[in-house]
């Protein structure tokens, strides 16, 4: 059940971010905070987990994006070395 909730959060964040041009983390962190609260996670670490999860998704998405752009020849690797 949790997997479905997380997939829905991702879909909502992606749609909203694309529609309004905001970062996905702006949407994901508050929604994760609410979901983690409803799932009775420890209140002392809920915000830390929400922010950490959001950062992890941003890192994975960024790497995926760089790889896709690199396949199309849109990444200038010589500037990455500097």
Protein Blocks (a to p, Z undefined) as FASTA:
>chain_A
ZZmmmmmmmmmmmmmmmmnopafklmmmmmmmmmmmmnopafklmmmmmmmmmmmmmmmm
mmmmmmmmmmnopacfklmmZZ
